[in-house]
């Protein structure tokens, strides 16, 4: 499952349905914010920590500007685009 934490995107494997449910709510909150500009659902998850299947903890990124910055970096190409004329 995909989360944003520590100013990065992580794809983590979850061990239980409770964690998966929290991440689902988080991803819905991110989508709601990017579509509407309303951060209220992100605010409800402020300080929320999730663990991956190996026990590593991640604090979910809920600061709107940081969420946008992560999304903008994801949209940048990894390799330069070469245009032929």
PDB file of N, CA, C and O in Angstrom:
ATOM      1  N   UNK A   1       0.855  -1.166   0.000  1.00  0.00           N
ATOM      2  CA  UNK A   1       0.000   0.000   0.000  1.00  0.00           C
ATOM      3  C   UNK A   1       0.900   1.227   0.000  1.00  0.00           C
ATOM      4  O   UNK A   1       1.995   1.204   0.563  1.00  0.00           O
ATOM      5  N   UNK A   2       0.437   2.293  -0.631  1.00  0.00           N
ATOM      6  CA  UNK A   2       1.233   3.503  -0.773  1.00  0.00           C
ATOM      7  C   UNK A   2       0.899   4.505   0.318  1.00  0.00           C
ATOM      8  O   UNK A   2      -0.268   4.762   0.615  1.00  0.00           O
ATOM      9  N   UNK A   3       1.956   5.070   0.915  1.00  0.00           N
ATOM     10  CA  UNK A   3       1.809   6.133   1.908  1.00  0.00           C
ATOM     11  C   UNK A   3       2.861   7.198   1.642  1.00  0.00           C
ATOM     12  O   UNK A   3       3.840   6.964   0.934  1.00  0.00           O
ATOM     13  N   UNK A   4       2.640   8.372   2.224  1.00  0.00           N
ATOM     14  CA  UNK A   4       3.637   9.433   2.225  1.00  0.00           C
ATOM     15  C   UNK A   4       4.092   9.611   3.664  1.00  0.00           C
ATOM     16  O   UNK A   4       3.276   9.750   4.575  1.00  0.00           O
ATOM     17  N   UNK A   5       5.410   9.604   3.854  1.00  0.00           N
ATOM     18  CA  UNK A   5       5.986   9.775   5.180  1.00  0.00           C
ATOM     19  C   UNK A   5       7.400  10.306   5.018  1.00  0.00           C
ATOM     20  O   UNK A   5       8.105   9.950   4.073  1.00  0.00           O
ATOM     21  N   UNK A   6       7.808  11.159   5.946  1.00  0.00           N
ATOM     22  CA  UNK A   6       9.176  11.671   5.930  1.00  0.00           C
ATOM     23  C   UNK A   6       9.537  12.279   4.582  1.00  0.00           C
ATOM     24  O   UNK A   6      10.653  12.117   4.088  1.00  0.00           O
ATOM     25  N   UNK A   7       8.576  12.980   3.998  1.00  0.00           N
ATOM     26  CA  UNK A   7       8.764  13.703   2.733  1.00  0.00           C
ATOM     27  C   UNK A   7       9.032  12.787   1.541  1.00  0.00           C
ATOM     28  O   UNK A   7       9.631  13.215   0.554  1.00  0.00           O
ATOM     29  N   UNK A   8       8.587  11.515   1.625  1.00  0.00           N
ATOM     30  CA  UNK A   8       8.788  10.549   0.553  1.00  0.00           C
ATOM     31  C   UNK A   8       7.546   9.677   0.391  1.00  0.00           C
ATOM     32  O   UNK A   8       6.667   9.636   1.252  1.00  0.00           O
ATOM     33  N   UNK A   9       7.508   8.988  -0.737  1.00  0.00           N
ATOM     34  CA  UNK A   9       6.470   7.988  -0.965  1.00  0.00           C
ATOM     35  C   UNK A   9       7.039   6.617  -0.634  1.00  0.00           C
ATOM     36  O   UNK A   9       8.172   6.299  -0.994  1.00  0.00           O
ATOM     37  N   UNK A  10       6.249   5.818   0.049  1.00  0.00           N
ATOM     38  CA  UNK A  10       6.648   4.452   0.384  1.00  0.00           C
ATOM     39  C   UNK A  10       5.538   3.500  -0.048  1.00  0.00           C
ATOM     40  O   UNK A  10       4.353   3.801   0.099  1.00  0.00           O
ATOM     41  N   UNK A  11       5.933   2.365  -0.575  1.00  0.00           N
ATOM     42  CA  UNK A  11       5.004   1.268  -0.829  1.00  0.00           C
ATOM     43  C   UNK A  11       5.302   0.225   0.236  1.00  0.00           C
ATOM     44  O   UNK A  11       6.369  -0.388   0.244  1.00  0.00           O
ATOM     45  N   UNK A  12       4.341   0.035   1.135  1.00  0.00           N
ATOM     46  CA  UNK A  12       4.586  -0.883   2.245  1.00  0.00           C
ATOM     47  C   UNK A  12       3.614  -2.052   2.201  1.00  0.00           C
ATOM     48  O   UNK A  12       2.515  -1.965   1.652  1.00  0.00           O
ATOM     49  N   UNK A  13       4.058  -3.135   2.795  1.00  0.00           N
ATOM     50  CA  UNK A  13       3.216  -4.310   2.952  1.00  0.00           C
ATOM     51  C   UNK A  13       2.648  -4.267   4.361  1.00  0.00           C
ATOM     52  O   UNK A  13       3.380  -4.051   5.327  1.00  0.00           O
ATOM     53  N   UNK A  14       1.359  -4.469   4.474  1.00  0.00           N
ATOM     54  CA  UNK A  14       0.719  -4.428   5.789  1.00  0.00           C
ATOM     55  C   UNK A  14       0.472  -5.833   6.303  1.00  0.00           C
ATOM     56  O   UNK A  14       0.379  -6.797   5.543  1.00  0.00           O
ATOM     57  N   UNK A  15       0.368  -5.913   7.620  1.00  0.00           N
ATOM     58  CA  UNK A  15       0.203  -7.210   8.268  1.00  0.00           C
ATOM     59  C   UNK A  15      -1.245  -7.462   8.687  1.00  0.00           C
ATOM     60  O   UNK A  15      -1.659  -8.611   8.845  1.00  0.00           O
ATOM     61  N   UNK A  16      -2.016  -6.379   8.869  1.00  0.00           N
ATOM     62  CA  UNK A  16      -3.370  -6.575   9.375  1.00  0.00           C
ATOM     63  C   UNK A  16      -4.355  -5.622   8.704  1.00  0.00           C
ATOM     64  O   UNK A  16      -3.972  -4.632   8.081  1.00  0.00           O
ATOM     65  N   UNK A  17      -5.620  -5.950   8.851  1.00  0.00           N
ATOM     66  CA  UNK A  17      -6.669  -5.165   8.201  1.00  0.00           C
ATOM     67  C   UNK A  17      -6.839  -3.786   8.841  1.00  0.00           C
ATOM     68  O   UNK A  17      -7.267  -2.846   8.171  1.00  0.00           O
ATOM     69  N   UNK A  18      -6.513  -3.656  10.119  1.00  0.00           N
ATOM     70  CA  UNK A  18      -6.621  -2.352  10.782  1.00  0.00           C
ATOM     71  C   UNK A  18      -5.659  -1.348  10.140  1.00  0.00           C
ATOM     72  O   UNK A  18      -6.041  -0.215   9.849  1.00  0.00           O
ATOM     73  N   UNK A  19      -4.425  -1.765   9.923  1.00  0.00           N
ATOM     74  CA  UNK A  19      -3.443  -0.891   9.278  1.00  0.00           C
ATOM     75  C   UNK A  19      -3.869  -0.582   7.853  1.00  0.00           C
ATOM     76  O   UNK A  19      -3.770   0.563   7.412  1.00  0.00           O
ATOM     77  N   UNK A  20      -4.333  -1.571   7.142  1.00  0.00           N
ATOM     78  CA  UNK A  20      -4.791  -1.372   5.767  1.00  0.00           C
ATOM     79  C   UNK A  20      -5.953  -0.387   5.726  1.00  0.00           C
ATOM     80  O   UNK A  20      -6.039   0.426   4.805  1.00  0.00           O
ATOM     81  N   UNK A  21      -6.832  -0.446   6.691  1.00  0.00           N
ATOM     82  CA  UNK A  21      -7.964   0.468   6.761  1.00  0.00           C
ATOM     83  C   UNK A  21      -7.499   1.907   7.007  1.00  0.00           C
ATOM     84  O   UNK A  21      -8.014   2.845   6.398  1.00  0.00           O
ATOM     85  N   UNK A  22      -6.530   2.070   7.899  1.00  0.00           N
ATOM     86  CA  UNK A  22      -5.992   3.413   8.169  1.00  0.00           C
ATOM     87  C   UNK A  22      -5.348   3.982   6.912  1.00  0.00           C
ATOM     88  O   UNK A  22      -5.546   5.152   6.582  1.00  0.00           O
ATOM     89  N   UNK A  23      -4.579   3.155   6.212  1.00  0.00           N
ATOM     90  CA  UNK A  23      -3.925   3.618   4.990  1.00  0.00           C
ATOM     91  C   UNK A  23      -4.965   3.948   3.924  1.00  0.00           C
ATOM     92  O   UNK A  23      -4.804   4.915   3.180  1.00  0.00           O
ATOM     93  N   UNK A  24      -6.016   3.162   3.847  1.00  0.00           N
ATOM     94  CA  UNK A  24      -7.106   3.475   2.910  1.00  0.00           C
ATOM     95  C   UNK A  24      -7.740   4.821   3.220  1.00  0.00           C
ATOM     96  O   UNK A  24      -7.998   5.613   2.314  1.00  0.00           O
ATOM     97  N   UNK A  25      -7.994   5.085   4.511  1.00  0.00           N
ATOM     98  CA  UNK A  25      -8.531   6.395   4.912  1.00  0.00           C
ATOM     99  C   UNK A  25      -7.550   7.505   4.563  1.00  0.00           C
ATOM    100  O   UNK A  25      -7.949   8.575   4.104  1.00  0.00           O
ATOM    101  N   UNK A  26      -6.270   7.244   4.781  1.00  0.00           N
ATOM    102  CA  UNK A  26      -5.239   8.236   4.477  1.00  0.00           C
ATOM    103  C   UNK A  26      -5.225   8.559   2.982  1.00  0.00           C
ATOM    104  O   UNK A  26      -5.212   9.730   2.601  1.00  0.00           O
ATOM    105  N   UNK A  27      -5.229   7.532   2.141  1.00  0.00           N
ATOM    106  CA  UNK A  27      -5.208   7.764   0.697  1.00  0.00           C
ATOM    107  C   UNK A  27      -6.464   8.482   0.219  1.00  0.00           C
ATOM    108  O   UNK A  27      -6.405   9.296  -0.702  1.00  0.00           O
ATOM    109  N   UNK A  28      -7.583   8.187   0.836  1.00  0.00           N
ATOM    110  CA  UNK A  28      -8.819   8.912   0.511  1.00  0.00           C
ATOM    111  C   UNK A  28      -8.709  10.379   0.922  1.00  0.00           C
ATOM    112  O   UNK A  28      -9.183  11.263   0.209  1.00  0.00           O
ATOM    113  N   UNK A  29      -8.085  10.636   2.070  1.00  0.00           N
ATOM    114  CA  UNK A  29      -7.902  12.007   2.547  1.00  0.00           C
ATOM    115  C   UNK A  29      -6.975  12.782   1.619  1.00  0.00           C
ATOM    116  O   UNK A  29      -7.213  13.956   1.336  1.00  0.00           O
ATOM    117  N   UNK A  30      -5.920  12.126   1.145  1.00  0.00           N
ATOM    118  CA  UNK A  30      -5.000  12.773   0.200  1.00  0.00           C
ATOM    119  C   UNK A  30      -5.744  13.103  -1.093  1.00  0.00           C
ATOM    120  O   UNK A  30      -5.621  14.211  -1.617  1.00  0.00           O
ATOM    121  N   UNK A  31      -6.503  12.157  -1.599  1.00  0.00           N
ATOM    122  CA  UNK A  31      -7.261  12.384  -2.837  1.00  0.00           C
ATOM    123  C   UNK A  31      -8.274  13.510  -2.654  1.00  0.00           C
ATOM    124  O   UNK A  31      -8.415  14.368  -3.525  1.00  0.00           O
ATOM    125  N   UNK A  32      -8.978  13.509  -1.526  1.00  0.00           N
ATOM    126  CA  UNK A  32      -9.962  14.561  -1.251  1.00  0.00           C
ATOM    127  C   UNK A  32      -9.277  15.929  -1.215  1.00  0.00           C
ATOM    128  O   UNK A  32      -9.787  16.900  -1.775  1.00  0.00           O
ATOM    129  N   UNK A  33      -8.134  15.997  -0.560  1.00  0.00           N
ATOM    130  CA  UNK A  33      -7.420  17.272  -0.482  1.00  0.00           C
ATOM    131  C   UNK A  33      -6.967  17.749  -1.864  1.00  0.00           C
ATOM    132  O   UNK A  33      -7.123  18.924  -2.195  1.00  0.00           O
ATOM    133  N   UNK A  34      -6.415  16.855  -2.658  1.00  0.00           N
ATOM    134  CA  UNK A  34      -5.918  17.279  -3.974  1.00  0.00           C
ATOM    135  C   UNK A  34      -7.050  17.680  -4.913  1.00  0.00           C
ATOM    136  O   UNK A  34      -6.850  18.496  -5.813  1.00  0.00           O
ATOM    137  N   UNK A  35      -8.228  17.115  -4.712  1.00  0.00           N
ATOM    138  CA  UNK A  35      -9.354  17.442  -5.577  1.00  0.00           C
ATOM    139  C   UNK A  35     -10.118  18.678  -5.123  1.00  0.00           C
ATOM    140  O   UNK A  35     -10.684  19.398  -5.946  1.00  0.00           O
ATOM    141  N   UNK A  36     -10.137  18.927  -3.810  1.00  0.00           N
ATOM    142  CA  UNK A  36     -10.980  20.014  -3.292  1.00  0.00           C
ATOM    143  C   UNK A  36     -10.205  21.138  -2.605  1.00  0.00           C
ATOM    144  O   UNK A  36     -10.720  22.248  -2.466  1.00  0.00           O
ATOM    145  N   UNK A  37      -8.976  20.860  -2.177  1.00  0.00           N
ATOM    146  CA  UNK A  37      -8.220  21.842  -1.401  1.00  0.00           C
ATOM    147  C   UNK A  37      -8.612  21.869   0.069  1.00  0.00           C
ATOM    148  O   UNK A  37      -8.125  22.708   0.827  1.00  0.00           O
ATOM    149  N   UNK A  38      -9.480  20.966   0.471  1.00  0.00           N
ATOM    150  CA  UNK A  38      -9.954  20.891   1.858  1.00  0.00           C
ATOM    151  C   UNK A  38      -9.092  19.892   2.637  1.00  0.00           C
ATOM    152  O   UNK A  38      -9.162  18.691   2.379  1.00  0.00           O
ATOM    153  N   UNK A  39      -8.276  20.376   3.592  1.00  0.00           N
ATOM    154  CA  UNK A  39      -7.382  19.486   4.324  1.00  0.00           C
ATOM    155  C   UNK A  39      -8.001  18.848   5.574  1.00  0.00           C
ATOM    156  O   UNK A  39      -7.286  18.197   6.336  1.00  0.00           O
ATOM    157  N   UNK A  40      -9.295  19.015   5.803  1.00  0.00           N
ATOM    158  CA  UNK A  40      -9.901  18.557   7.057  1.00  0.00           C
ATOM    159  C   UNK A  40      -9.738  17.050   7.288  1.00  0.00           C
ATOM    160  O   UNK A  40      -9.533  16.630   8.427  1.00  0.00           O
ATOM    161  N   UNK A  41      -9.823  16.237   6.242  1.00  0.00           N
ATOM    162  CA  UNK A  41      -9.648  14.793   6.419  1.00  0.00           C
ATOM    163  C   UNK A  41      -8.199  14.438   6.742  1.00  0.00           C
ATOM    164  O   UNK A  41      -7.942  13.494   7.489  1.00  0.00           O
ATOM    165  N   UNK A  42      -7.257  15.188   6.183  1.00  0.00           N
ATOM    166  CA  UNK A  42      -5.848  14.993   6.544  1.00  0.00           C
ATOM    167  C   UNK A  42      -5.624  15.355   8.004  1.00  0.00           C
ATOM    168  O   UNK A  42      -4.902  14.664   8.723  1.00  0.00           O
ATOM    169  N   UNK A  43      -6.250  16.445   8.436  1.00  0.00           N
ATOM    170  CA  UNK A  43      -6.103  16.899   9.822  1.00  0.00           C
ATOM    171  C   UNK A  43      -6.530  15.820  10.817  1.00  0.00           C
ATOM    172  O   UNK A  43      -5.941  15.698  11.891  1.00  0.00           O
ATOM    173  N   UNK A  44      -7.544  15.046  10.466  1.00  0.00           N
ATOM    174  CA  UNK A  44      -8.035  13.989  11.357  1.00  0.00           C
ATOM    175  C   UNK A  44      -7.007  12.873  11.554  1.00  0.00           C
ATOM    176  O   UNK A  44      -7.088  12.119  12.524  1.00  0.00           O
ATOM    177  N   UNK A  45      -6.045  12.767  10.642  1.00  0.00           N
ATOM    178  CA  UNK A  45      -5.042  11.713  10.707  1.00  0.00           C
ATOM    179  C   UNK A  45      -3.683  12.227  11.193  1.00  0.00           C
ATOM    180  O   UNK A  45      -2.694  11.495  11.173  1.00  0.00           O
ATOM    181  N   UNK A  46      -3.642  13.477  11.627  1.00  0.00           N
ATOM    182  CA  UNK A  46      -2.389  14.084  12.072  1.00  0.00           C
ATOM    183  C   UNK A  46      -1.766  13.263  13.206  1.00  0.00           C
ATOM    184  O   UNK A  46      -2.434  12.913  14.179  1.00  0.00           O
ATOM    185  N   UNK A  47      -0.471  12.966  13.058  1.00  0.00           N
ATOM    186  CA  UNK A  47       0.243  12.194  14.075  1.00  0.00           C
ATOM    187  C   UNK A  47       0.031  10.693  14.000  1.00  0.00           C
ATOM    188  O   UNK A  47       0.571   9.956  14.825  1.00  0.00           O
ATOM    189  N   UNK A  48      -0.736  10.228  13.037  1.00  0.00           N
ATOM    190  CA  UNK A  48      -1.028   8.794  12.911  1.00  0.00           C
ATOM    191  C   UNK A  48       0.224   8.042  12.453  1.00  0.00           C
ATOM    192  O   UNK A  48       0.904   8.456  11.514  1.00  0.00           O
ATOM    193  N   UNK A  49       0.510   6.944  13.125  1.00  0.00           N
ATOM    194  CA  UNK A  49       1.661   6.098  12.814  1.00  0.00           C
ATOM    195  C   UNK A  49       1.150   4.734  12.363  1.00  0.00           C
ATOM    196  O   UNK A  49       0.253   4.161  12.982  1.00  0.00           O
ATOM    197  N   UNK A  50       1.728   4.221  11.279  1.00  0.00           N
ATOM    198  CA  UNK A  50       1.396   2.874  10.817  1.00  0.00           C
ATOM    199  C   UNK A  50       2.676   2.046  10.776  1.00  0.00           C
ATOM    200  O   UNK A  50       3.774   2.581  10.621  1.00  0.00           O
ATOM    201  N   UNK A  51       2.518   0.732  10.917  1.00  0.00           N
ATOM    202  CA  UNK A  51       3.648  -0.194  10.849  1.00  0.00           C
ATOM    203  C   UNK A  51       3.516  -1.071   9.620  1.00  0.00           C
ATOM    204  O   UNK A  51       2.424  -1.508   9.256  1.00  0.00           O
ATOM    205  N   UNK A  52       4.661  -1.320   8.986  1.00  0.00           N
ATOM    206  CA  UNK A  52       4.626  -2.262   7.874  1.00  0.00           C
ATOM    207  C   UNK A  52       4.724  -3.688   8.424  1.00  0.00           C
ATOM    208  O   UNK A  52       4.794  -3.888   9.637  1.00  0.00           O
ATOM    209  N   UNK A  53       4.729  -4.669   7.529  1.00  0.00           N
ATOM    210  CA  UNK A  53       4.710  -6.072   7.948  1.00  0.00           C
ATOM    211  C   UNK A  53       5.942  -6.465   8.761  1.00  0.00           C
ATOM    212  O   UNK A  53       5.897  -7.419   9.537  1.00  0.00           O
ATOM    213  N   UNK A  54       7.049  -5.728   8.583  1.00  0.00           N
ATOM    214  CA  UNK A  54       8.265  -6.056   9.337  1.00  0.00           C
ATOM    215  C   UNK A  54       8.371  -5.273  10.640  1.00  0.00           C
ATOM    216  O   UNK A  54       9.327  -5.448  11.396  1.00  0.00           O
ATOM    217  N   UNK A  55       7.391  -4.408  10.907  1.00  0.00           N
ATOM    218  CA  UNK A  55       7.373  -3.655  12.159  1.00  0.00           C
ATOM    219  C   UNK A  55       7.929  -2.247  12.076  1.00  0.00           C
ATOM    220  O   UNK A  55       7.915  -1.524  13.072  1.00  0.00           O
ATOM    221  N   UNK A  56       8.421  -1.836  10.907  1.00  0.00           N
ATOM    222  CA  UNK A  56       8.934  -0.469  10.752  1.00  0.00           C
ATOM    223  C   UNK A  56       7.780   0.522  10.828  1.00  0.00           C
ATOM    224  O   UNK A  56       6.729   0.309  10.224  1.00  0.00           O
ATOM    225  N   UNK A  57       7.983   1.608  11.575  1.00  0.00           N
ATOM    226  CA  UNK A  57       6.930   2.604  11.764  1.00  0.00           C
ATOM    227  C   UNK A  57       7.089   3.779  10.806  1.00  0.00           C
ATOM    228  O   UNK A  57       8.202   4.194  10.484  1.00  0.00           O
ATOM    229  N   UNK A  58       5.954   4.302  10.362  1.00  0.00           N
ATOM    230  CA  UNK A  58       5.897   5.459   9.482  1.00  0.00           C
ATOM    231  C   UNK A  58       4.861   6.436  10.029  1.00  0.00           C
ATOM    232  O   UNK A  58       3.732   6.046  10.326  1.00  0.00           O
ATOM    233  N   UNK A  59       5.243   7.702  10.163  1.00  0.00           N
ATOM    234  CA  UNK A  59       4.288   8.743  10.527  1.00  0.00           C
ATOM    235  C   UNK A  59       3.692   9.252   9.220  1.00  0.00           C
ATOM    236  O   UNK A  59       4.425   9.690   8.334  1.00  0.00           O
ATOM    237  N   UNK A  60       2.381   9.197   9.096  1.00  0.00           N
ATOM    238  CA  UNK A  60       1.729   9.629   7.861  1.00  0.00           C
ATOM    239  C   UNK A  60       1.888  11.133   7.681  1.00  0.00           C
ATOM    240  O   UNK A  60       1.677  11.906   8.616  1.00  0.00           O
ATOM    241  N   UNK A  61       2.261  11.539   6.472  1.00  0.00           N
ATOM    242  CA  UNK A  61       2.424  12.966   6.158  1.00  0.00           C
ATOM    243  C   UNK A  61       1.049  13.592   5.957  1.00  0.00           C
ATOM    244  O   UNK A  61       0.317  13.213   5.042  1.00  0.00           O
ATOM    245  N   UNK A  62       0.702  14.542   6.805  1.00  0.00           N
ATOM    246  CA  UNK A  62      -0.615  15.180   6.715  1.00  0.00           C
ATOM    247  C   UNK A  62      -0.523  16.680   6.474  1.00  0.00           C
ATOM    248  O   UNK A  62      -1.551  17.352   6.383  1.00  0.00           O
ATOM    249  N   UNK A  63       0.676  17.209   6.370  1.00  0.00           N
ATOM    250  CA  UNK A  63       0.827  18.645   6.106  1.00  0.00           C
ATOM    251  C   UNK A  63       0.560  18.894   4.627  1.00  0.00           C
ATOM    252  O   UNK A  63       1.269  18.368   3.769  1.00  0.00           O
ATOM    253  N   UNK A  64      -0.466  19.698   4.323  1.00  0.00           N
ATOM    254  CA  UNK A  64      -0.884  19.878   2.933  1.00  0.00           C
ATOM    255  C   UNK A  64       0.242  20.264   1.974  1.00  0.00           C
ATOM    256  O   UNK A  64       0.332  19.699   0.884  1.00  0.00           O
ATOM    257  N   UNK A  65       1.081  21.189   2.345  1.00  0.00           N
ATOM    258  CA  UNK A  65       2.151  21.615   1.433  1.00  0.00           C
ATOM    259  C   UNK A  65       3.140  20.490   1.162  1.00  0.00           C
ATOM    260  O   UNK A  65       3.658  20.364   0.053  1.00  0.00           O
ATOM    261  N   UNK A  66       3.396  19.685   2.166  1.00  0.00           N
ATOM    262  CA  UNK A  66       4.314  18.544   1.977  1.00  0.00           C
ATOM    263  C   UNK A  66       3.680  17.472   1.094  1.00  0.00           C
ATOM    264  O   UNK A  66       4.358  16.865   0.265  1.00  0.00           O
ATOM    265  N   UNK A  67       2.387  17.240   1.271  1.00  0.00           N
ATOM    266  CA  UNK A  67       1.688  16.268   0.424  1.00  0.00           C
ATOM    267  C   UNK A  67       1.777  16.700  -1.035  1.00  0.00           C
ATOM    268  O   UNK A  67       2.086  15.889  -1.909  1.00  0.00           O
ATOM    269  N   UNK A  68       1.510  17.966  -1.296  1.00  0.00           N
ATOM    270  CA  UNK A  68       1.573  18.490  -2.666  1.00  0.00           C
ATOM    271  C   UNK A  68       2.988  18.376  -3.213  1.00  0.00           C
ATOM    272  O   UNK A  68       3.174  17.994  -4.368  1.00  0.00           O
ATOM    273  N   UNK A  69       3.987  18.701  -2.399  1.00  0.00           N
ATOM    274  CA  UNK A  69       5.379  18.618  -2.857  1.00  0.00           C
ATOM    275  C   UNK A  69       5.741  17.185  -3.255  1.00  0.00           C
ATOM    276  O   UNK A  69       6.416  16.976  -4.264  1.00  0.00           O
ATOM    277  N   UNK A  70       5.305  16.216  -2.482  1.00  0.00           N
ATOM    278  CA  UNK A  70       5.583  14.812  -2.808  1.00  0.00           C
ATOM    279  C   UNK A  70       4.894  14.444  -4.125  1.00  0.00           C
ATOM    280  O   UNK A  70       5.499  13.815  -4.993  1.00  0.00           O
ATOM    281  N   UNK A  71       3.647  14.834  -4.266  1.00  0.00           N
ATOM    282  CA  UNK A  71       2.908  14.523  -5.500  1.00  0.00           C
ATOM    283  C   UNK A  71       3.549  15.185  -6.712  1.00  0.00           C
ATOM    284  O   UNK A  71       3.619  14.581  -7.782  1.00  0.00           O
ATOM    285  N   UNK A  72       4.013  16.411  -6.556  1.00  0.00           N
ATOM    286  CA  UNK A  72       4.659  17.092  -7.678  1.00  0.00           C
ATOM    287  C   UNK A  72       5.946  16.388  -8.085  1.00  0.00           C
ATOM    288  O   UNK A  72       6.241  16.282  -9.276  1.00  0.00           O
ATOM    289  N   UNK A  73       6.705  15.912  -7.125  1.00  0.00           N
ATOM    290  CA  UNK A  73       7.934  15.177  -7.451  1.00  0.00           C
ATOM    291  C   UNK A  73       7.613  13.876  -8.176  1.00  0.00           C
ATOM    292  O   UNK A  73       8.374  13.450  -9.045  1.00  0.00           O
ATOM    293  N   UNK A  74       6.509  13.248  -7.835  1.00  0.00           N
ATOM    294  CA  UNK A  74       6.128  12.000  -8.489  1.00  0.00           C
ATOM    295  C   UNK A  74       5.801  12.206  -9.954  1.00  0.00           C
ATOM    296  O   UNK A  74       5.978  11.305 -10.774  1.00  0.00           O
ATOM    297  N   UNK A  75       5.323  13.398 -10.278  1.00  0.00           N
ATOM    298  CA  UNK A  75       4.938  13.685 -11.663  1.00  0.00           C
ATOM    299  C   UNK A  75       6.132  14.030 -12.540  1.00  0.00           C
ATOM    300  O   UNK A  75       6.011  14.030 -13.765  1.00  0.00           O
ATOM    301  N   UNK A  76       7.285  14.326 -11.940  1.00  0.00           N
ATOM    302  CA  UNK A  76       8.472  14.640 -12.726  1.00  0.00           C
ATOM    303  C   UNK A  76       9.033  13.358 -13.316  1.00  0.00           C
ATOM    304  O   UNK A  76       9.078  12.330 -12.641  1.00  0.00           O
ATOM    305  N   UNK A  77       9.464  13.411 -14.580  1.00  0.00           N
ATOM    306  CA  UNK A  77      10.021  12.196 -15.183  1.00  0.00           C
ATOM    307  C   UNK A  77      11.344  11.804 -14.518  1.00  0.00           C
ATOM    308  O   UNK A  77      12.119  12.665 -14.101  1.00  0.00           O
ATOM    309  N   UNK A  78      11.588  10.505 -14.428  1.00  0.00           N
ATOM    310  CA  UNK A  78      12.822  10.006 -13.830  1.00  0.00           C
ATOM    311  C   UNK A  78      14.012  10.158 -14.777  1.00  0.00           C
ATOM    312  O   UNK A  78      15.154  10.308 -14.342  1.00  0.00           O
ATOM    313  N   UNK A  79      13.725  10.118 -16.069  1.00  0.00           N
ATOM    314  CA  UNK A  79      14.797  10.259 -17.060  1.00  0.00           C
ATOM    315  C   UNK A  79      14.461  11.446 -17.963  1.00  0.00           C
ATOM    316  O   UNK A  79      13.285  11.752 -18.161  1.00  0.00           O
ATOM    317  N   UNK A  80      15.467  12.112 -18.510  1.00  0.00           N
ATOM    318  CA  UNK A  80      15.189  13.244 -19.401  1.00  0.00           C
ATOM    319  C   UNK A  80      14.451  12.792 -20.644  1.00  0.00           C
ATOM    320  O   UNK A  80      14.705  11.712 -21.179  1.00  0.00           O
ATOM    321  N   UNK A  81      13.549  13.620 -21.088  1.00  0.00           N
ATOM    322  CA  UNK A  81      12.807  13.341 -22.318  1.00  0.00           C
ATOM    323  C   UNK A  81      13.561  13.946 -23.490  1.00  0.00           C
ATOM    324  O   UNK A  81      13.949  15.113 -23.446  1.00  0.00           O
ATOM    325  N   UNK A  82      13.768  13.164 -24.526  1.00  0.00           N
ATOM    326  CA  UNK A  82      14.483  13.644 -25.701  1.00  0.00           C
ATOM    327  C   UNK A  82      13.470  13.810 -26.826  1.00  0.00           C
ATOM    328  O   UNK A  82      12.738  12.884 -27.172  1.00  0.00           O
ATOM    329  N   UNK A  83      13.450  15.005 -27.380  1.00  0.00           N
ATOM    330  CA  UNK A  83      12.521  15.317 -28.452  1.00  0.00           C
ATOM    331  C   UNK A  83      13.242  15.245 -29.795  1.00  0.00           C
ATOM    332  O   UNK A  83      14.313  15.829 -29.956  1.00  0.00           O
ATOM    333  N   UNK A  84      12.673  14.545 -30.740  1.00  0.00           N
ATOM    334  CA  UNK A  84      13.242  14.491 -32.089  1.00  0.00           C
ATOM    335  C   UNK A  84      12.520  15.497 -32.972  1.00  0.00           C
ATOM    336  O   UNK A  84      11.307  15.682 -32.875  1.00  0.00           O
ATOM    337  N   UNK A  85      13.282  16.130 -33.821  1.00  0.00           N
ATOM    338  CA  UNK A  85      12.671  17.128 -34.734  1.00  0.00           C
ATOM    339  C   UNK A  85      12.549  16.546 -36.117  1.00  0.00           C
ATOM    340  O   UNK A  85      12.064  17.217 -37.028  1.00  0.00           O
TER     341      UNK A  85
END
